[in-house]
Amino acid sequence: MPISGEKFVDVGGVRTRYFERGSGEIVVLVHGGAFGSTTGACCADDWDLNFDGLARWFRVFAIDKLGQGYTDNPRTDDDYTMHAAVQHAHATLRALGIEGAHLVGHSRGGYLVCRLTVEHPELVQSCTIVDSNTCAPGTGRNDFVFANMPKPALSAESQRWVVQKYSYSDDHISDAWIDAMVAVSQQPKYAEAVRKMTGDGFQWSKFLPGIQTQKEEMFRILRSRGIQRPVMQVWGSEDPTVSFEQAMGLYRILAEKERRARWQVFHRCGHYSFREHPERFNEVIRTFIQAP
């Protein structure tokens, strides 16, 4: 079932959608993807198989990132960057009065929560990075996954095909999830982001070069002083976008200065480990957070 009870908060003039449920320690879920993506309209609804289960134990937030879901697009062309998405996430936590949060980020959201922890450790209790080639050393393999993608882009058929290619099995791919992504992609503001990222070339002139520069900077910080918080990587062993070498490389960087680093491997699992094994994933998050 889709997550219910959407709310909105003004974050520096950006209308930002989020969901909130439960009580106790705070868990913030951050989805993957990026504004203007032509392969899939990722949003907070990606967590629909985990949200209520985690809310049995924690106060859970799921937030639409900058320019994604039903959160407004960046206010200026210069903000079509991952850096701006990280700063928006930080401002969103501040606007919601969130401190001492356990951050959980998937794919590009995994990079976001890692970077946010590095920049603002005072706001973070722990950091979990899920199936993220953006956060890992080396080059992602998404282009190989997207070869021969059905047209038109962002149709229900196309988005279902993409998540099937990402996944070990189809069991977690519901009609409700596909419908939610299609509804996101049909908004005028989404079409505007596609024009800027693809038509105006922001993907190549701003977004990807910025990620590479900032990732190298983040690795230097991690190797120098560490992440300074308990950190866990969750990886699906059949993830077509993150190789074993990349996952191991990321773990070594995280664990070099942080003795509270963990690496959880989900076998028979692709890019969506949190959806493909939702009960197991939720239990892993619970035990990680509640560990001494």
C-alpha positions in Angstrom: 0.0 0.0 0.0 1.2 3.5 -0.7 2.4 5.6 2.3 -0.4 7.7 3.5 -0.5 11.1 5.3 1.7 13.3 3.2 2.8 16.6 4.7 4.6 19.7 3.4 7.1 22.1 4.9 8.7 25.2 3.5 12.4 24.8 3.3 14.0 28.1 2.2 11.2 28.7 -0.2 11.1 25.1 -1.5 7.9 23.3 -0.8 9.0 20.0 0.5 7.0 16.8 0.9 7.5 14.3 3.7 5.8 11.6 5.6 6.0 11.0 9.4 4.9 8.2 11.6 5.7 6.5 14.9 7.6 7.5 18.1 11.0 7.0 19.6 14.4 7.5 18.1 14.3 9.3 14.7 14.9 7.4 11.4 15.1 9.5 8.2 14.7 7.6 4.9 16.2 9.2 1.8 15.3 7.7 -1.6 17.6 7.6 -4.7 17.6 9.0 -8.2 17.9 12.6 -9.2 15.8 15.5 -10.5 15.0 15.2 -14.2 15.9 11.5 -14.5 14.5 9.9 -17.6 14.8 6.4 -16.3 12.7 6.5 -13.1 10.9 9.1 -10.9 12.2 8.0 -7.5 10.4 9.5 -4.5 9.6 8.8 -0.8 7.0 6.2 -2.0 10.0 3.9 -2.7 9.9 3.1 1.0 6.3 1.9 1.1 7.2 -1.6 2.1 9.4 -0.5 5.0 7.8 2.6 6.4 5.0 1.2 8.6 7.2 -1.6 9.8 10.0 0.7 11.0 7.4 3.0 12.6 6.6 0.2 15.0 9.9 0.9 16.7 10.9 4.4 15.6 9.7 7.9 14.7 10.2 7.6 10.9 10.4 10.3 8.3 10.5 9.7 4.5 11.4 12.9 2.6 11.2 13.8 -1.1 14.6 15.1 -2.1 15.0 18.5 -3.9 13.3 18.4 -7.3 12.0 14.9 -6.8 8.6 13.4 -5.8 6.4 16.4 -4.9 9.2 18.6 -3.6 9.8 21.8 -5.7 12.5 22.0 -8.3 15.7 23.9 -7.5 15.1 27.6 -7.4 18.0 28.5 -9.6 19.8 26.7 -12.5 23.0 26.7 -10.4 21.2 24.4 -7.9 20.8 21.5 -10.3 23.6 19.7 -8.4 24.0 17.0 -5.8 25.5 19.6 -3.5 22.3 21.6 -3.6 20.3 18.3 -2.8 22.5 17.7 0.3 22.1 21.3 1.5 18.3 21.0 1.0 18.2 17.8 3.0 20.2 19.5 5.8 17.8 22.5 5.7 14.8 20.1 5.8 16.1 18.4 8.9 16.5 21.8 10.5 13.0 22.9 9.4 11.5 19.8 10.9 13.4 20.2 14.2 15.3 16.9 13.6 18.5 16.3 15.6 20.2 13.0 16.5 18.7 11.2 13.5 19.6 7.8 12.1 20.0 8.4 8.4 19.2 5.7 5.8 19.8 6.5 2.2 19.4 4.4 -1.0 21.5 4.7 -4.1 22.2 8.5 -4.7 20.4 9.0 -1.4 23.2 6.8 0.1 25.8 9.4 -1.0 23.5 12.2 0.4 23.3 10.7 3.9 27.0 9.9 3.9 27.9 13.5 2.9 25.4 14.9 5.3 27.0 12.9 8.1 30.4 14.1 7.2 29.3 17.7 7.0 27.0 17.8 10.0 27.8 14.9 12.4 26.1 16.8 15.3 22.7 16.1 13.6 23.4 12.4 13.1 23.3 9.3 15.4 24.1 6.8 12.7 24.4 6.5 8.9 23.2 3.6 6.7 24.2 3.5 3.0 22.1 1.2 0.8 23.2 -0.1 -2.6 25.0 3.1 -3.6 27.4 3.2 -6.5 27.3 7.0 -6.2 28.9 6.7 -2.8 31.3 3.9 -3.8 34.7 4.3 -5.5 34.9 3.6 -9.2 32.4 4.2 -12.0 28.8 3.2 -11.8 27.3 0.7 -14.3 23.9 2.2 -14.8 24.4 2.8 -18.5 24.7 -0.9 -19.1 21.5 -1.5 -17.2 19.6 1.1 -19.2 20.6 -0.2 -22.6 17.5 -1.0 -24.7 15.1 0.7 -22.3 11.6 0.8 -23.7 10.2 4.0 -25.1 8.6 6.4 -24.2 10.8 7.1 -21.2 9.0 7.4 -17.9 5.9 5.5 -19.0 4.6 2.7 -16.8 6.1 0.1 -19.0 9.5 1.8 -19.1 9.8 2.4 -15.4 8.7 -1.1 -14.6 11.3 -2.4 -17.0 14.0 -0.4 -15.3 13.3 -1.6 -11.8 13.0 -5.2 -13.1 16.5 -4.8 -14.5 17.7 -3.5 -11.2 16.2 -6.3 -9.2 17.0 -10.0 -8.5 13.2 -10.8 -8.6 10.0 -9.0 -9.4 8.2 -9.8 -6.2 8.6 -6.3 -4.7 7.4 -4.5 -7.8 3.8 -3.5 -7.1 1.3 -1.7 -9.4 0.9 0.9 -6.7 4.6 1.7 -6.7 4.8 2.0 -10.5 1.6 4.2 -10.5 3.2 6.5 -7.8 6.3 7.0 -10.0 4.3 7.6 -13.1 2.2 10.2 -11.3 5.4 12.0 -10.2 6.8 12.0 -13.7 3.7 13.5 -15.2 3.9 16.7 -13.2 4.8 19.9 -15.2 7.7 20.6 -12.8 9.2 17.1 -13.6 9.1 17.9 -17.3 10.9 21.2 -16.6 13.6 19.3 -14.8 14.0 16.9 -17.7 14.4 19.8 -20.1 17.1 21.3 -18.0 19.0 18.2 -17.2 18.8 16.7 -20.7 17.9 19.4 -23.1 20.0 22.1 -21.5 22.8 19.6 -20.7 22.8 20.2 -16.9 23.4 16.5 -16.4 26.8 16.7 -18.0 27.8 20.3 -17.3 26.7 20.6 -13.6 25.3 17.4 -12.0 27.8 14.6 -12.8 31.0 16.7 -12.7 29.9 18.1 -9.3 29.3 14.6 -7.9 32.7 13.4 -9.0 34.5 16.4 -7.4 32.5 16.2 -4.2 32.9 12.4 -3.9 36.7 12.7 -4.1 36.6 15.4 -1.5 34.4 13.3 0.8 36.7 10.3 0.5 39.7 12.5 1.5 37.7 13.6 4.6 36.8 10.0 5.5 40.3 8.8 5.1 41.6 11.7 7.2 39.2 11.8 10.2 36.6 9.2 9.5 32.8 9.5 9.5 32.7 9.9 13.3 29.4 8.0 13.6 28.3 4.3 13.5 28.0 3.5 9.8 26.5 0.5 8.0 26.6 -0.4 4.3 23.8 -2.7 3.0 24.5 -4.3 -0.3 22.6 -6.7 -2.6 25.1 -9.3 -3.9 23.4 -9.3 -7.4 23.1 -5.5 -7.6 23.9 -4.8 -11.3 25.0 -1.2 -10.5 27.4 -1.8 -7.6 30.1 -4.5 -8.0 31.6 -6.5 -5.1 34.9 -4.5 -5.6 33.1 -1.2 -5.3 31.1 -2.3 -2.2 34.3 -3.6 -0.6 36.2 -0.5 -1.5 33.5 1.7 0.2 33.5 -0.5 3.3 37.3 -0.2 3.6 37.1 3.6 3.4 34.4 3.7 6.0 36.0 1.2 8.4 39.5 2.6 8.1 38.8 5.2 10.8 35.5 4.0 12.3 35.5 0.8 14.4 31.7 0.9 14.5 31.4 0.2 10.7 29.3 -2.7 9.5 28.7 -4.4 6.1 25.5 -6.4 5.6 25.2 -8.4 2.4 21.8 -9.6 1.2 22.1 -12.6 -1.1 19.7 -13.2 -4.0 19.1 -9.5 -4.0 19.6 -6.6 -6.5 19.6 -2.9 -6.2 16.5 -2.6 -4.0 17.6 -4.6 -1.0 15.3 -2.6 1.3 12.3 -3.6 -0.9 13.4 -7.1 -2.0 13.8 -8.2 1.6 11.7 -5.6 3.6 11.3 -7.5 6.8 14.9 -8.6 7.0 16.0 -5.0 6.1 13.9 -3.5 8.8 15.3 -5.9 11.4 18.8 -5.1 10.3 18.1 -1.4 10.7 16.5 -2.0 14.2 19.4 -4.1 15.5 22.0 -1.6 14.1 20.2 1.3 15.8 19.6 -0.4 19.1 23.0 -2.0 19.4 25.0 -0.7 22.4 
